[in-house]
């Protein structure tokens, strides 16, 4: 994926993030301490496969630790979104708020379904 394609996908993801994710993780990616983990500076996002799986299939009954704080909330699955929509959201999350991680392609999301 070219840098221009990744930037366009992230821009698309910004709007989708606002619709589907910001209520919990906040518009600034900082989350809510003790309830919803931050996505800004979240080292778990470095594992692209894990990141894709959490958004596709959700997360429950499995505590996670982010920057020394443990979270036990429920993350709903977003499998109803298209591969492109999930790739866009993930690419946005991986490149926003100081995160500097590689984009996610539709093909990677499709392979993870």
Secondary structure, 3 states (H helix, E strand, C coil): CCHHHHHHHHHHHHHHHHHHCHHHHCCCCCCECCCECCCCCCHHHHCHHHHHHHHHHCECCCCEEECCEEECCCECCCCCCCHHHHHHHHHHHHHCCCCCCCCCCHHHHHHHC
